[in-house]
């Protein structure tokens, strides 16, 4: 350390004493007010303070992991003097580390809020699974204790249901069932027990209402024997409504027409003839065939700007208009979003009022081989909040089946015993999807703006009659 000159400011002596005692931060704060004056000795001491602050920051980060304190040192060093290359690299590393830590803390808080919301909704097992990926601390431990206490209450009531049922005490079994449902309303075991109790209890004792409660309809059913059974979906020749997302039509031939016509799979709102056109799949792909009206005239069908007089081969992005009146009322876009799949999507064109009569939907999926649902392209149906990486509906010899990739799922059939090992699709039913993504992957998805939900229920419904 150099000697003070007689013309050096008094602050230099104070700063030198602080530096000698290792009080680098104090020395920097003493000197900084005099930096604008550009005094040679002040600048020398500031440069020395900057170097030592960078060294202190490096030590704090490597030995103690104190990135916030280390960054404060580097920022103070930058005020004292221009950082050299090593100092600039260290600052960038510290800023990046702190940004990741803040994102992780924010993500963790969001996860904890989701856990608490799931718990309030009664999805206790899902909440426990999500809680397991969070780093342990006092708050997480408290939430876990509360969830475990509620699960213990649920198991106690469920055990009582079984004991009362075996003893023939059906009314007591029902009361315990109701208590268990208040704690965990979405558990599959409750639907199974509802079916068993409804079959064992006479109508006047409330047996049918158990089936209604398990189905979530809120309406009493006429009797356990009258509960409409779910049917497995065959392939081809069947259709179903996938929640509020799409009408799914299975098979290589789809008739387009109005709700009043029979044997029409795709009923559109608009000024159409009863049987207006056919969509047909062959080895080369899909083609559109206009049909004849009752006077023998070809029903008006447009592909882009071409009025069809005969069959026309469809390609990805073709714009189809059925009828002539009000071009915006029945205009659709034909898409083939998955390159190795013949399954097509017919979606209401942007700016049009086009709708499928069934459930007033803007989208139909023409399922040829499989239907892929994912958070992003390529997929036939994009659900940004999908809990799993991919949901696939696939044609098989026994009918339509489902599978989940990167997550887990179960099919619930309201009012009936659940088909836990059966991967076939049933209508009506409910497909429950849950995430198995760990915290690191969830953080990455959140940073990319595609954070999924942890729990999603998709209703599979019958197509309304014409």
C-alpha positions, 0 to 999 in steps of 0.5 A: 500500500502506498504512502499518503501524500500531503495533498491527498484527501483525508478520506484516503487515510481512513480508507487505507486503515480500513483496507489494512484491517480487511474492511474493504466494503467500508473503505469503498464507501468512504472513497466513492463520494470522492471518485468524481473529483478524479484524485489520483490517490483516491482512484488508486485506492478505489481500484485496489478496493475493487480487486479485493471486493471481486476476490471476496465475492469469489470466496463467498460464492465458492466456499459459502454459496452466498450468491446474494452477498457475493453479487453485492460485493461485485456490484460495489466493485463495479462502482469503484472501478471498471471490472476486468474480464474475470470480474465481469464473468463472475457478475454474469454468473452470480446474476444468472444464479440468483435469477434461477434461485428466484424462479425456483422460489416462485415456482415452488410457491406456485406448486405449494398453492396448487397443493393447497388448492387440490387439497381444498378440492379433495384431491388429496392423493394428487396433492401428496404426489405434488408435495413430494417433489418440493424441498422439505421445510417447515411449511411443507411439513405442516401441509403434509401433516394436514394432508396425512391427517385427512387421508387417515380420516378418509381411510378410517371411514372407508374401512368402516364402509367395508365392515358395515357392508360385511355386517349387513348394516347398509345404512351405517355403511352409507353414512360412512361412505358420505363422510369419506366422500366429503374428505376425498370426493374424487377417489375411484374406490368411492364409485365402486362402493357406491355401485355395491351399496346401490345394488344392495340397498332398496330404492326407498333407502336411497340406493339409486341416489348413491349412483347419482352421487358417484356419477356427479349428476346431482339427479337421482336415477330411477334405480340401480338396474336402470342405470345406463351402462357405459359402452366400449367404443368400437372402430370404425363407425362410432363417434363421441364428444371429447369434453368441450374440445372436439367431436371425434368421428371414427372411420374412413367415411364421414357424411357431412350434413344437417342435424335433421338427416339420418346417417350423418356423422358430421352435422354442421350448422348452416344452409346445407342439404341434409346429406351434403358431402362425403369425406372419404379416406383411401390409400392416398389420403382424404378426398371430398365428394359433393353429393347430389340434392333431391333434384339431382343437382350437385350440392355446392362445395368449395375448396379454396376458390374451386367449386367442386363438380366431382371428388377432390383430393384434400391437402393440409391447409385447404379451406372448405366452404359448404353451401353458397350463402354467407361464406363466413357461416360454414367455412372450415379448414382441413388440417393434417397436423401429424405427418405420419398419421392419416387422422385429420382435423376439420376446424372452424376457419378464422373469422367464421361462425362455423360450428358443429351442431353437436355441443356447438363445437368448433372442431371435428377430428376424423380419427383414422389411426390415432388421435394425439393430444399434446401441449404443443405441435405436432399433435391433432389436438393441442392442450397447453395445460395437459398434465402428461406429455402426450395422450393418445387414442388409438384404433385396435382390433378390440376397439378404441384404446387410450394410453398416456405418455409422461404421466398417469391416468385412469378411466372413471365410469360413473356409477359402475365398477371402474375398469382399472386394467382395461385400456379401452375407451368407454362412453360416457366416462371420465378420463383423469390425467395426473402429472408425474413430472418432477420439480426440475422439469416443471421449472423448465416448463414454467420458464418456457411458458408451458407449465402444465396443470397437475390434474385434468379431467376430460369428459367423454360424452355421447353424441346428441341425437339429431 
